[in-house]
């Protein structure tokens, strides 16, 4: 069945309208720029990275947060009070979480750096302070990574966090910031060929054994007597799996390489 031509002509308009209503209107792509095509993320909410982004040798400067945008309209007093209580801790906790996630892959400072990280709150929801108050807390925010000298957009991120208490929001936010650090660390670490990783870091017991040159073993004095059994070296499976897990967490192994090495280690231990 052919669709009417006028419906096909309306399709681009519908898609354009949809792009402005991410996260129930809390995400405004225009703040980031026209290059952004957001993708949903189970970890960060929504994200975009410039294709081929490489941050080796760069440094990150955390800028002061912009004033709250309130994209879904001015909230009530309880919502504004909630934001007022937490907004001073947002830049501090962002820096702490980034440092945990980056693990030194990218220097972080509030004073200077050739990359800038800019952020703002776009919505907040609080709960009344009387004992009958019901509901949950919510916090929505935007973060973008830009070139310090040109302002070119390198990364765009949007998160909405919900919890039954302010403490729960704080925990979710700390985790979100750490996850952002891990993502940026992946772009700041120089790629290492998979073969080099396996040769340098995989336990030697996993590599094919090279026969050792030994002196001839004298024949047993008693005809038909079996030769002494060679002691088989003990393979440290737990240690091997622990090292492989560390490589995966540091972003040095793909999921396929990770599973392959685990199978090899397990087979070697049998």
N, C-alpha and C positions, 0 to 999 in steps of 0.2 A: 504494500500500500504506500503510495507516494504522499509525503507530507506537504501541506500547502506551502507555497513559496513564501508567503508573508510570515509564517512561523519561523522559517529558516533565517529570514532577514532579521528577526527579533532576537535570535539566539545570542549574537555578540553583545547586545545590549543587556540581556539577562545576566550573562557571565560577568560583565563589567559591574553591574549592580551588586552581584553576589560578592565580588572581591572587596566591597566596602563594609561587609557585615560579618566579618570574622569575629568569633567570640562574642556574639550578641552585641556587636557594635563597639566593643572595647578595644578592638584593634583597627587602627587607622593607617593603612599602608602609605598614605601621602606623607606622614611624618618621616618615613624612612627614605622615600624616593621612588622614582618610576622603575628602577632596575629590579626591584624586589619581587620575587614570586615565592610567597610563603608556602612552606610545606608543614603539615601537622607533625608534631614530635611528641612521642610518649613521655619524653624526659623533660623537655623545655616548654612544651605547649605548641608554639609556632617558631620556625627558624628559617633562615636563609643565609648561605655563605657564598661569597663570590667564587665562581668556578676556578679551580686551580689555585686557591688561596694558599700562600706560603708565608709563614711568619718567622722563619729562621733569622736570628740576629736582630729582631725587632724588640721594642720595649713598649709597655702599655702604661698610659696615663689615665687615671680615673678622674673624670671631671665632676664638678658639682652637679647635683641633680636639678633638672628643670622643674618649675612649679607644676603641681598636679593639674592634669588636663580635664578630668571629670567628663569623659567622652559620652557617657550615657545620661548626662544631666547632673546638676548640682544635687548632691545627696543631703540627707537629713543631718541634724546636729550629731546624732550618735555615730554616724559614719565619718563625719569630719573630725570628731573627737578621737575616734580610733586611729585615723591617719596621723593626727597630730601627736599621738602617743608613740607611734612607731617610726615616723619618717626620719627622725634623727639617727636611728640605728641602721637604716637601709644602706647608706654608703659604706659604713664600717663593716657590716656583715657581708656586703658584696666583695670588699677587698679580702676579707678573711677566707670566704668561700673560694674565690678565684685562686688564691695562693695554695689552698689545699688541693684543688683540682689540677692546677698547672704543675705543681711539684718542681718548680724552678725552671720549667721549659721556657717561660717568658717572664722577664722582669716586670714587676708591678709597682707603680708609684703614684702618689697623688700630686707630685711636684712636676714631673716632666716625663717625656717619652714621645717617640715618633708616631705612636698610635694613640687614638683617643677613644675612651668608652663613655658614652653619654646615655643617661637614663632619665626616666620620668615615671610617675604614677599616673595611671589613667582612670582608676576607679578603686573605691574602698567601701567595704560594707562592715558595719559594726553591729553590736548587740546592745540593747538598752541595759542600764545598770540596776534596774529593779528586779526582784526575785522572780517575777512572772515573765520576764523577757524570754522569747524563744528565737531560734534561728542560728545561723552560723556566721563566722567572720569570712571576709573575702578581700583579696588584694590583687589588683591587676597592674602590670607595669610593662614598659617597653625599654629595651636596651639596644643600642647600635654601636658598632665598631667602625670607625672612620680613620682615614689617613690624616695625620696631624697637619700636613702642609697644604693639601689640596681639598680635604673634606670628602674625598671619594668614599662611598659606602663599601665596606668590606664584609660586614655581617649584620644581620638583623634578627632580633629575638623578642618574643612576647610571651609572658607567662601570666596565668591566673591561678591563684592558690586559694584553697578553702579549708577551713578547720573549725572545730567547735570552740576554740579558745585562741587568745592572742599568742599563747605559747606554742600552740600547734602551727599557727601561721609562721612564727619565727623559725621553727624547725624545718618546715617545708621550704621556706625561703633560703635558709642556709644550705640545704641539699640542692636546690635549684642553682645557686651560685657556684657550688662545687662542680656540678655537672657541666655548667658553662665553661668552667676552667678546664675540665677534661677535654671538652670539644675543641677549645682553642689550642690546647697542648698538642693535639693531633696535627694541627697545621704548623706548629712551631718546632716539631721534631723532624730532623732530616730523614727521609725515607732510607731504609736499609734493605738491600736485596734479601729475599727470603732465604736463599742458599747461604748467604753470609751469616744470617741469624742462626740458622740451624748448625752451621759448622762451628760458630764461636760460642754459642750459649747452650745448646742442647747437651746433656750429659754424654760423656764419651762412651758410656755403656750402650747408648742407642746407636752409635755409628758402627758400620761394618768392621768387624775385628780383622786386623792384619796379622797373619801368622808370624809368630816370633821365631827367630833363628835360635835353635837350641842344639846342644851337643847330642850326638846319637845316644840313645838309651841302650845300655847293655842288655843282652838277652838274659832272661831268667835262667838261673843255674839248674832249676828243675824242669825237665822237658814237660811242656804242656801247661806250666803254671801261668796264670794270667798276670799281665803287667800291672804294676801299681796304678791305681786310679788317680787321675789328675783332679786336684781340688778345683771346683767351679767357683769363680768369684761371686760374692753375694751382690745382687743388684738392688740398689736403694730406690725402690719404686716410689715411696712416699716423697723422698727428696726430689726425684725427677719430676713428679707431678706438681710439686710445690714450685719448682723453678719454671715449669711451663706455664703455670697459672700466673706467675708474676710477669712473664713476658706478655701474656694476653692482656692483663690489666694495664700494662704500660703502653699498650697500643702497638706493640712490635710484631704481633701475629694476627693474621686474619682468622676468622672463625674456622675456615677450612683447614688452615695450617695448625690451629690449636687442636682441633679434633683429631687430625692425623697424627700429631706428636703424642697425644694421649693414648691413642691405640697402639702406637709403636712401643711406648713405654710399658703398657699393660701386657702386650704380647711378650716383651723381653723378660718380664718378671715371671712368666709361667714356666 
